[in-house]
Amino acid sequence: MNSLKTLYLVRHAKSDWEDPALADRDRPLAARGRKAASTLAGHIERSGISPALVLCSPARRTMDTLRLISGSFRDPVEILVEDELYGAPMGDLLRRLRRVPAPTPSVMLIGHNPAIHELAIALISPGAGGPSSGALKGAGGPSSGALKGASGARSVDNLKQLKVKFPTGAMATLAVPGPWKELGDKPADLLEFALPRELSPPDGG
């Protein structure tokens, strides 16, 4: 059975660079980043998004982003914070996702650029305007029933924006076919590219 699964790729919100003594891994979110993550959280709640599994880098900025959005998940979520996700290149992220248990219907990966951006571009369906992912081996994932993919002009805009830049605090939602162990063998479809600056702020404020 070739059931679709859903992959949510999230880049951490904007971090604070004010303290030069802080190690990169220890940088917190800036005020702007906290606001963007809260805005993304509102979108997640309104859309009914609730991944079965969250994989998160241990960096403070990714953990802060997770804390701000996790309260918006509709259902209980398994969360794994893994050291190897910090600074991991795209290939390592792909290999980690291929180890996700087969029955898992949806995964959210919270990480860093450039790897998050590179992975999103590599997995997108060429039929939807993305590059071929034939060089990758494996593909997997169903789309969430609560989230409807963009279509027409909006879909084209999403793809154009994604190919140019994956901003801090953004989330790409992909529908991927087949088992996780084959992620990348078949092209995924970009259902949505959520940018905090284009989303409604919490409570409409």
Beta strands, then each sheet from edge to edge (+ up, - down):
strand 1: 4-11
strand 2: 53-56
strand 3: 78-81
strand 4: 106-111
strand 5: 171-177
strand 6: 189-194
sheet 1: 3+ 2+ 4+ 1+ 5- 6+
end
